[in-house]
Amino acid sequence: MSDKSPGKQLTKGKLAPSPRADGKLEMKMSMYGSSQLVDPYNVNQGVSNYTYAAGTSPIDNARVKSDQVNSGTNIPVTSNVKSWNAYASPFDSRSINSLNTETSAWETAAGSSKRLPNVSATDTLTDRLAKLDIKLDGLMVNTGKGSDDAGTDYSGSTTGTVGAVGANRFARVVNYFDTSALDTNNEGALLQDKKVVAASRLSLSPLYRIAATAGAINLSSDRTNTLPNLTTTNNQYVYYSRNTTLPTNGSVPILPAPLFYTQGTIPSPSVSMTDNSLTVYTSQLAGGKTVSASGKWADDYANADSISAKDSVTGNTATVASGLSASSGKDFSVKLSSGAVSGALNLGTGSTLVGTHTITNTITQPSVKLANGQTINTGKTGTGVFTVNVIDDSNLADVSITKSAVSGGSLMTTLPVKNATSTVAGETVTLRSDITNRGTQLDSPVIQSNLSSALTYKGSLSVMVNGSPVTATASVANNVLSIKLPSALKAQDHVIVQYQVQVTNLLATTGVTLTDQLMNGPTLSGRSNSVTLLPIMSGALSLVQVPGPLNFDSHEVPTAGDVFDNEATTNTLAVSDGQTTSNGWKVSASMTPFAGNGTQFSSAALSYESSASLVWATNTNTLLAQQTGSNTGYWHKDYPNIKLQFSAGTYEISDYKSTITYTLATNMNPN
């Protein structure tokens, strides 16, 4: 008998497999006459009631003559014990999920040599391992959960439908001998390419068990397991046993094997807000108006999920979304109101409304429906918290506030900045606020700014009141920066506040908008303009701003050498450089001829800084600025003295216009 399995694991220490059609083991015996023996002690001596010394009995000395070995009489003896002739060989019948990753030539069955991986590193029939992905594979279920006792394969679909995996998905049973055709001895042939037992001949019992030790099975002590929970470990297994039907209509046991399996958990759903803090004014909520806060939810197994919001101050709740499925859109919004408004979260009225509200969003996963109709009630939830700072703006003071970002000595209201990554913080930005109190005294002045979840206060705080430095204090709560001035802000006082923030979380593509609120205790006294910090997109190179439109006003007909000043104030050239290589860049300008009333001239040029580099009205590119290093980030430069100068030419009275084209080019880094 040939056993090709490693270490003869199929037969070693086990009852030999039966090649017979009836599953029994047949043993053969040869009988010899005394004349065929060389034993000097034989039964023909007529000795009776004789006690032989050890090793001298006739049976001990019944040696067959060498020329008679093949001349004995064969007497077949068949045991009444049925052996096995098929063995369980766990195999994934749904290989599209790549569980069949290993091959074993000795175990080629029905033309396939693929098999499941093993718990141990050796190639073995036992300790087979299936790692189930609940989303793709479904949940391993016990017998009786399918439409038949074996647990039908409810594998779900490749598109991510949750399904129930019946044990028979892995229930391959292989014939050790081919008993479909028998020889003259009523035996089947030993196959190199083994056959899979036909389902009609198979009676398989997959028993769910937990091994006391991973990889070790003791059926007398390992307890049975019903439906596996959602946090199974690698010592859970399905133990395959029972019988196969023989051609003679009898049955023989299957040599059993365990299938160890692991399966992940169904993750809890989650909700998150676009911004973790929000500033809302009472005027925005007046008269039944609402303000919306946007967020996102995630649940690959959503099946009629719902999202609710609860206010920490009033205890009020509101349903934000319901009936969510895995194919639903992932965006949601929380509507905020003052008083009862349909579909909105009521933050209260009067003094209850003003102040900080903590809003808790909860997404509830009521159930997960499997492909076979079974529903698992997980009861899992996910929560997300954000704060809403409601400010009373019903009685603003006579205050002016101008907010700016400081870059290269210039005050900007839009500033591209280097974004944060998962491992590195982004750019540090200096912000400035100019405040003038034109009205009555403010006794408890505090400057507030919502930094959002993307920015962190970095310090470097300086405060000047009427040109003199004062000591102010800064604190951050719920992403809101509060700068408390040390004393009252009297009428006509002028305050300059400067500090730094850093981009520590990824900015949205639309950037983050910052606004100052000047509070007098709990009352809003004034609001500033807004400053927007835009992310410099990785790999991108773009012109953010160019000088113009330029205006040189009205003048008498010029002569050679005349110079006209630019009257417009938009004179900044700005470049956003997010290149990841050391390319550098250059900006050039060209200008079309001046044209008006059918006449035109080209005998004029723009001087941006000096006459050393002029942009003539002839469509010729002239270099204005360049950078040769990498990782420039945001670059800008002001040109406050742009002039139009004339050379010799003929000019007629008219309104003349010319078009300036600015060109940004990369790959300027010198070799």
C-alpha positions in Angstrom: 0.0 0.0 0.0 1.4 3.4 -1.0 0.9 6.4 1.1 2.2 9.6 -0.6 1.2 12.0 2.2 4.0 13.7 4.1 5.1 11.5 7.0 2.4 9.0 5.9 0.0 11.1 8.0 -3.0 9.5 6.3 -2.2 6.0 7.5 0.4 6.3 10.2 -1.0 5.1 13.5 -4.4 4.6 12.0 -6.4 1.6 10.8 -5.4 0.8 7.3 -7.8 2.0 4.6 -9.9 -0.6 2.9 -9.7 -1.1 -0.9 -12.7 -3.4 -0.8 -16.1 -2.5 -2.0 -17.6 -3.5 1.3 -15.1 -1.5 3.3 -13.8 -4.4 5.3 -10.2 -5.4 5.7 -9.2 -8.8 4.2 -6.3 -10.7 5.6 -4.7 -13.8 3.8 -3.3 -17.0 5.5 -1.2 -19.7 3.9 -1.4 -23.3 5.3 1.5 -25.8 5.1 1.6 -29.6 5.7 4.2 -31.1 8.0 6.1 -32.5 5.1 6.7 -28.9 4.0 8.3 -28.0 7.3 11.8 -28.4 8.5 10.8 -28.3 12.2 12.2 -31.4 14.0 9.3 -31.2 16.4 6.0 -31.8 14.6 2.6 -33.0 15.4 3.2 -36.5 13.8 5.5 -37.5 16.7 2.3 -38.6 18.6 3.4 -36.9 21.8 0.5 -35.9 24.0 0.3 -33.9 27.2 3.9 -32.9 26.7 5.2 -29.7 28.1 7.7 -27.9 25.7 10.4 -25.7 26.8 10.1 -22.1 25.8 10.7 -21.6 22.1 10.7 -25.3 21.3 7.0 -25.8 20.6 5.9 -27.0 17.2 4.4 -23.7 16.4 7.6 -21.9 17.3 9.6 -24.2 15.1 7.2 -24.6 12.1 9.8 -23.4 9.6 8.8 -23.8 6.0 11.2 -25.4 3.6 12.7 -22.9 1.3 11.5 -24.7 -1.8 7.9 -24.9 -0.4 7.4 -21.2 0.5 5.3 -20.6 -2.6 3.4 -23.8 -2.4 1.2 -23.2 0.7 -2.6 -23.3 0.5 -4.0 -19.7 0.6 -6.9 -19.3 3.0 -8.7 -15.8 2.8 -9.9 -14.4 6.1 -12.1 -11.3 6.1 -12.5 -9.2 9.3 -15.9 -8.0 10.4 -14.5 -4.5 11.1 -15.1 -1.9 8.6 -12.2 0.5 7.9 -12.2 3.9 6.2 -11.6 4.4 2.5 -12.3 8.2 2.3 -10.9 11.2 4.3 -12.1 14.7 4.9 -9.8 17.3 3.2 -11.1 20.8 3.9 -11.0 22.8 0.7 -12.6 26.2 -0.2 -15.2 25.6 -2.9 -15.4 29.4 -3.4 -11.8 30.2 -4.3 -12.5 33.7 -5.7 -11.7 35.0 -2.2 -8.2 33.6 -2.5 -8.4 31.3 0.5 -6.9 28.5 -1.7 -3.4 29.8 -1.7 -1.3 26.7 -1.3 -0.8 23.6 -3.4 0.0 20.0 -2.6 0.9 17.6 -5.4 0.4 14.5 -3.3 -3.2 15.6 -2.6 -4.3 16.3 -6.1 -8.0 15.6 -6.1 -10.3 15.8 -9.2 -7.5 17.5 -11.1 -7.0 20.3 -8.5 -3.9 20.5 -6.2 -5.1 23.6 -4.4 -5.8 23.4 -0.7 -6.4 25.7 2.3 -3.4 27.0 4.3 -2.4 25.3 7.5 -2.1 26.4 11.1 1.3 24.8 11.3 4.1 25.3 8.9 4.1 21.6 7.8 2.0 20.2 5.0 -0.6 18.3 6.9 -4.2 17.2 6.6 -5.0 18.4 10.1 -4.9 22.0 11.2 -6.4 23.4 8.0 -7.0 27.2 8.3 -9.6 29.5 6.7 -9.4 33.2 7.3 -12.8 34.6 6.7 -13.5 38.2 5.7 -16.9 38.9 7.0 -17.7 41.5 4.3 -16.7 39.2 1.4 -17.2 35.7 2.9 -19.9 36.3 5.5 -20.2 34.8 8.9 -19.5 31.1 9.7 -22.8 29.6 10.9 -23.7 26.4 12.7 -25.7 23.5 11.4 -29.3 24.2 11.0 -28.8 27.8 10.1 -29.1 27.0 6.4 -32.0 25.2 4.6 -30.5 21.8 5.4 -28.8 20.0 8.3 -25.3 20.5 6.9 -25.6 24.2 6.7 -25.9 25.4 3.1 -23.3 27.7 1.6 -24.6 31.2 1.9 -21.5 32.9 0.7 -23.0 36.3 -0.3 -21.6 38.1 -3.3 -18.3 39.5 -4.4 -19.7 43.0 -4.2 -19.6 42.9 -0.4 -23.0 41.5 0.6 -22.8 40.1 4.0 -23.6 36.4 3.9 -23.7 33.3 6.1 -21.0 30.7 5.3 -22.2 27.1 5.8 -19.7 24.5 6.8 -20.2 22.6 3.5 -18.3 25.3 1.7 -15.2 23.6 3.0 -16.5 20.0 3.2 -14.5 18.1 0.6 -14.2 14.4 1.1 -11.7 12.4 -1.0 -11.6 8.7 -1.9 -8.4 7.0 -1.0 -9.2 4.1 -3.3 -11.3 4.2 -6.5 -13.9 1.6 -5.7 -16.1 2.5 -8.6 -14.2 -0.2 -10.6 -13.1 -3.4 -8.8 -10.5 -6.0 -9.7 -10.9 -9.7 -9.4 -10.1 -9.4 -5.7 -13.1 -7.1 -5.3 -10.6 -4.2 -4.6 -10.4 -0.7 -6.0 -7.2 0.9 -7.4 -4.9 3.3 -5.4 -5.1 6.6 -7.3 -2.5 9.2 -7.8 -5.2 11.8 -8.7 -7.8 11.1 -6.1 -11.5 11.4 -6.6 -13.8 13.6 -4.6 -16.6 11.6 -3.0 -19.9 12.4 -4.8 -22.4 14.3 -2.7 -25.0 11.6 -3.1 -22.6 9.2 -1.3 -21.7 11.6 1.5 -23.1 11.8 4.9 -21.1 14.5 6.6 -21.5 16.0 10.1 -19.7 19.3 10.6 -19.4 19.8 14.4 -18.4 23.2 15.7 -15.9 22.9 18.5 -13.4 24.9 20.4 -10.0 23.3 21.1 -8.6 23.7 24.6 -5.3 24.5 22.9 -5.0 26.0 19.4 -4.1 23.3 16.9 -4.8 20.4 19.4 -8.1 18.5 19.3 -9.4 16.3 22.1 -13.0 15.3 21.4 -13.5 14.1 24.9 -12.7 17.4 26.5 -13.2 20.1 23.8 -16.7 21.6 24.3 -19.1 22.0 21.4 -19.9 25.5 20.1 -23.2 26.7 18.7 -23.2 29.8 16.6 -19.6 31.3 16.7 -19.6 34.8 18.1 -18.1 37.7 16.2 -14.7 37.6 18.0 -13.6 34.1 17.3 -10.0 33.1 17.7 -7.9 30.7 15.8 -8.6 27.7 18.1 -12.2 27.4 16.9 -12.7 24.8 14.3 -15.3 22.7 12.5 -14.7 18.9 13.0 -15.9 16.8 10.0 -16.9 13.2 10.6 -19.5 10.5 9.7 -19.7 8.1 6.8 -19.6 7.5 3.0 -21.9 5.1 1.3 -20.3 2.1 -0.3 -21.1 0.6 -3.7 -22.6 -2.4 -1.8 -25.0 0.0 -0.1 -23.2 -0.2 3.2 -21.2 2.6 4.8 -17.8 3.2 6.3 -16.5 6.0 8.5 -14.7 9.0 7.0 -11.2 9.6 8.3 -12.0 13.0 10.0 -10.2 16.3 9.8 -10.7 19.7 11.5 -11.0 23.1 9.8 -9.7 25.8 12.0 -11.0 29.2 11.1 -10.7 32.9 12.1 -13.2 35.6 11.2 -13.0 39.2 11.8 -15.6 41.3 13.6 -18.3 43.5 12.1 -16.8 46.9 12.8 -18.8 49.6 14.6 -20.2 52.4 12.5 -18.7 55.8 12.8 -19.7 59.5 12.4 -17.4 62.5 12.1 -18.0 66.2 11.5 -16.3 68.3 8.8 -15.4 70.7 11.6 -15.3 69.9 15.2 -16.3 73.3 16.3 -18.8 75.8 15.0 -19.6 79.5 15.8 -23.2 80.5 15.3 -24.8 83.9 15.9 -28.3 84.4 17.4 -29.3 86.3 14.3 -28.6 83.2 12.2 -31.2 81.3 14.2 -33.9 84.0 14.5 -37.3 83.6 13.0 -37.2 79.8 12.5 -33.9 79.9 10.5 -31.4 77.1 10.8 -27.7 76.6 10.5 -26.3 73.3 9.2 -23.2 71.4 10.3 -22.0 68.8 7.8 -20.5 65.4 8.6 -19.8 62.0 7.2 -20.8 58.5 8.4 -19.2 55.1 7.7 -20.8 51.6 8.0 -20.1 49.0 5.3 -22.9 46.9 6.8 -25.5 49.6 7.1 -29.0 48.2 7.1 -31.6 50.8 8.1 -29.1 52.6 10.3 -30.0 55.9 11.9 -28.2 59.0 13.1 -29.4 61.1 16.0 -28.1 64.3 17.6 -28.3 65.3 21.2 -27.6 68.7 22.8 -25.7 68.7 26.1 -27.4 71.9 27.4 -31.0 71.3 26.7 -31.0 67.5 26.4 -33.0 67.9 23.2 -32.6 65.2 20.5 -33.3 65.1 16.8 -33.2 62.4 14.1 -30.5 63.4 11.6 -30.8 60.5 9.2 -32.6 57.2 9.0 -32.9 54.1 6.8 -29.2 54.2 5.9 -27.9 51.4 3.8 -24.4 50.5 2.6 -25.2 52.1 -0.8 -26.5 55.4 0.7 -24.6 58.6 0.4 -22.1 59.0 3.2 -22.8 62.7 3.9 -25.2 64.0 6.5 -26.0 67.3 8.1 -27.2 68.5 11.5 -29.7 71.4 11.4 -29.5 73.7 14.4 -32.3 75.9 15.5 -33.6 78.1 18.3 -37.0 76.8 19.3 -38.9 74.0 17.7 -38.2 73.7 14.0 -39.1 70.6 12.0 -36.1 68.4 11.4 -33.7 70.6 13.4 -32.0 70.2 16.8 -33.4 72.8 19.2 -30.6 74.5 21.1 -33.1 76.5 23.3 -33.9 80.2 23.5 -32.7 83.2 25.4 -29.9 82.5 28.0 -30.2 78.8 27.3 -29.3 79.4 23.7 -26.2 81.6 24.2 -23.0 79.7 25.1 -21.3 76.5 24.3 -23.3 73.4 23.3 -21.7 70.0 23.0 -23.6 68.0 20.3 -23.2 64.2 20.3 -24.1 62.4 17.0 -24.9 58.7 17.4 -25.2 56.3 14.5 -26.9 53.1 15.5 -26.5 49.8 13.7 -29.7 47.9 14.6 -29.0 44.7 12.6 -27.0 43.0 10.0 -29.0 40.9 7.5 -27.3 37.9 6.1 -27.8 36.6 2.6 -29.9 33.7 3.9 -32.4 36.1 5.5 -30.9 35.6 9.0 -30.5 38.8 11.0 -27.9 39.4 13.6 -28.7 42.2 16.0 -25.3 43.7 16.8 -26.5 46.7 18.8 -23.3 48.5 17.8 -23.1 52.3 17.8 -20.7 55.0 16.8 -20.5 58.5 18.2 -19.0 61.8 17.1 -18.9 65.0 19.1 -18.7 68.6 18.1 -19.2 71.9 19.8 -21.4 74.9 18.9 -20.6 78.3 20.3 -23.7 80.4 20.1 -23.0 84.2 20.4 -25.5 86.9 20.9 -25.0 89.5 18.1 -28.2 91.5 18.8 -26.3 94.6 20.2 -23.0 95.2 18.3 -20.7 98.0 19.5 -19.2 100.7 17.3 -16.0 98.7 16.7 -13.9 98.0 13.6 -11.8 94.9 13.3 -9.5 94.0 10.4 -8.0 90.5 10.3 -5.0 89.6 8.1 -2.4 86.9 7.5 1.2 88.3 7.6 3.4 87.0 4.9 6.7 88.6 3.8 5.8 91.8 5.4 2.5 92.0 3.5 -1.0 91.7 5.0 -3.1 89.1 3.1 -6.7 87.9 3.3 -6.0 84.8 1.2 -2.8 82.8 1.9 -1.8 79.4 0.4 0.0 77.4 3.0 1.8 74.0 3.2 -0.6 71.4 4.3 -0.1 68.9 7.1 0.5 65.2 6.3 -0.1 62.1 8.4 3.4 62.4 9.8 4.5 66.0 9.5 2.8 69.2 10.6 2.2 71.9 8.0 3.1 75.6 7.8 3.1 78.0 10.7 1.2 81.3 9.9 1.3 84.6 11.6 -2.1 86.3 12.0 -2.9 89.9 12.9 -6.0 91.7 14.1 -6.3 95.5 14.1 -9.1 96.7 16.4 -10.4 100.2 16.9 -13.1 101.0 19.5 -15.1 104.0 18.2 -17.8 103.8 20.7 -18.4 103.2 24.4 -16.0 101.4 26.8 -15.8 97.6 26.7 -15.1 96.4 30.3 -14.2 92.7 29.6 -12.7 92.5 26.1 -11.9 89.1 24.7 -10.9 88.3 21.1 -12.1 84.9 19.9 -11.2 83.0 16.8 -12.4 79.5 15.8 -9.3 77.7 14.7 -11.3 74.6 13.5 -9.8 71.2 13.9 -7.1 71.9 11.3 -5.1 74.6 13.2 -3.3 74.7 16.5 -2.3 77.8 18.4 1.5 78.1 18.5 2.0 81.2 20.6 4.2 84.2 19.8 1.4 86.4 21.2 2.0 90.2 21.1 -0.6 92.8 22.0 -0.2 96.6 21.5 -2.7 99.1 22.9 -2.3 102.6 21.5 1.3 101.7 20.5 2.4 100.3 23.9 2.8 96.6 24.6 0.5 95.0 27.2 0.3 91.5 28.6 -2.6 89.4 27.4 -3.5 85.8 28.0 -4.4 83.1 25.5 -6.3 79.9 25.9 -7.9 77.3 23.6 -11.1 75.4 24.4 -13.1 73.4 21.8 -10.8 74.7 19.0 -11.7 78.3 19.9 -8.8 80.6 20.7 -9.6 83.3 23.3 -7.2 86.2 23.9 -8.2 88.2 27.0 -7.0 91.8 27.1 -5.7 92.9 30.5 -7.9 95.9 30.9 -11.0 97.7 29.6 -11.0 98.9 26.0 -11.9 102.6 26.1 -13.3 104.7 23.4 -10.9 105.4 20.6 -8.4 102.8 21.8 -6.5 101.1 19.0 -5.3 97.5 19.5 -3.0 95.3 17.4 -2.9 91.6 18.2 -0.5 89.2 16.6 0.0 85.5 17.1 0.9 82.3 15.3 -1.1 79.2 14.3 0.1 76.0 12.7 -1.6 73.6 10.2 -1.6 70.3 12.1 -4.5 68.5 10.4 -5.3 68.1 6.7 -6.9 71.2 5.3 -10.0 70.8 3.1 -9.4 71.7 -0.5 -11.5 74.9 0.1 -9.2 75.8 3.0 -10.2 77.1 6.4 -11.8 80.5 7.0 -10.9 82.5 10.1 -12.9 85.4 11.6 -12.4 87.3 14.8 -15.2 88.1 17.3 -14.6 90.8 19.9 -16.6 89.8 23.0 -17.5 92.0 26.0 -18.1 89.3 28.5 -20.9 87.1 26.9 -21.9 89.8 24.4 -20.6 90.2 20.9 -19.2 93.6 20.3 -17.9 93.3 16.8 -16.8 90.9 14.0 -13.9 91.1 11.6 -13.5 90.3 7.9 -12.4 86.7 7.1 -8.9 85.3 6.3 -8.7 82.1 4.2 -5.8 79.7 4.4 -5.7 77.5 1.3 -3.7 74.3 1.1 -0.9 74.2 -1.4 -1.7 71.1 -3.4 1.1 68.5 -3.6 2.6 68.4 -7.1 0.8 71.5 -8.3 2.3 74.8 -9.5 0.0 77.7 -9.9 -0.3 81.5 -10.1 -2.3 82.7 -7.1 -2.4 86.4 -7.9 -0.9 88.8 -10.5 -0.7 92.6 -10.6 -3.7 94.2 -12.3 -5.8 95.4 -13.7 -3.5 98.4 -14.0 -4.8 101.9 -14.5 -2.6 104.8 -15.7 -5.3 107.4 -15.6 -5.8 110.2 -18.3 -3.0 112.3 -19.6 -2.0 114.6 -22.4 -0.6 113.0 -25.5 2.8 111.6 -24.4 6.1 112.3 -25.9 9.3 110.2 -25.8 10.5 109.8 -22.2 7.2 110.4 -20.5 6.4 108.2 -17.5 2.9 107.5 -16.1 2.3 106.0 -12.6 -0.1 103.1 -11.9 -3.1 104.3 -10.0 -4.4 100.8 -9.1 -3.4 99.1 -5.8 -3.6 95.5 -6.9 0.1 94.9 -7.4 0.9 91.5 -5.9 2.5 88.6 -7.8 1.9 85.3 -5.9 2.9 81.7 -6.8 1.9 78.5 -5.1 4.6 75.8 -5.5 3.7 72.3 -4.4 6.2 70.6 -6.7 7.8 67.4 -5.2 10.9 67.7 -7.3 13.7 70.4 -7.4 12.3 72.1 -10.5 11.9 75.7 -9.4 9.8 78.1 -11.6 9.8 81.4 -13.5 7.1 84.0 -14.2 7.2 86.0 -17.4 5.0 88.7 -18.7 4.0 89.8 -22.2 1.8 92.7 -23.5 -0.2 93.3 -26.6 0.0 96.6 -28.5 -2.1 99.4 -27.0 -5.3 99.7 -29.1 -8.1 102.3 -29.2 -10.4 103.8 -31.8 -8.8 101.9 -34.6 -5.3 103.0 -33.8 -2.5 101.3 -31.9 1.0 101.7 -30.8 3.8 99.5 -29.4 6.3 102.2 -28.4 5.6 101.8 -24.7 6.7 99.5 -21.9 5.8 98.5 -18.3 8.5 99.0 -15.7 7.7 96.7 -12.7 10.8 97.6 -10.6 13.3 99.5 -12.8 14.0 100.2 -16.4 16.5 97.3 -16.4 13.7 94.9 -17.4 10.8 96.3 -19.4 7.7 94.5 -20.7 7.2 96.1 -24.1 3.9 96.1 -25.9 5.1 93.6 -28.5 4.0 90.2 -27.1 7.5 89.3 -26.1 7.9 87.4 -22.8 10.0 89.3 -20.2 11.2 87.5 -17.0 9.7 89.0 -13.8 10.6 86.5 -11.1 12.1 83.1 -10.7 13.0 80.6 -8.0 15.5 77.8 -8.5 15.0 75.8 -5.3 12.5 73.1 -4.5 9.7 73.2 -2.0 9.1 76.9 -2.4 5.6 76.7 -1.0 3.9 80.1 -1.2 5.9 83.0 -2.7 4.7 86.5 -3.3 6.1 89.9 -4.0 4.5 93.4 -4.2 5.3 95.8 -7.1 4.1 99.2 -5.7 5.8 101.3 -8.4 4.7 99.9 -11.7 5.1 102.6 -14.4 4.3 103.0 -18.0 7.0 104.7 -20.0 7.1 105.9 -23.6 9.7 105.9 -26.3 9.6 107.9 -29.6 6.4 107.3 -31.4 3.3 108.8 -32.8 0.3 108.9 -30.5 -3.3 110.0 -31.1 -5.9 111.0 -28.6 -7.9 107.9 -27.5 -8.6 105.5 -24.7 -6.0 102.8 -25.1 -6.1 99.3 -23.6 -3.5 96.4 -23.6 -3.7 92.9 -22.4 -0.9 91.6 -20.1 -0.3 87.8 -20.1 1.6 86.3 -17.1 3.2 82.9 -17.8 4.3 80.5 -15.1 6.8 77.8 -16.2 8.5 75.0 -14.3 11.8 73.1 -14.7 14.0 76.1 -14.1 16.4 74.6 -11.5 19.9 74.8 -13.0 21.8 71.6 -13.6 
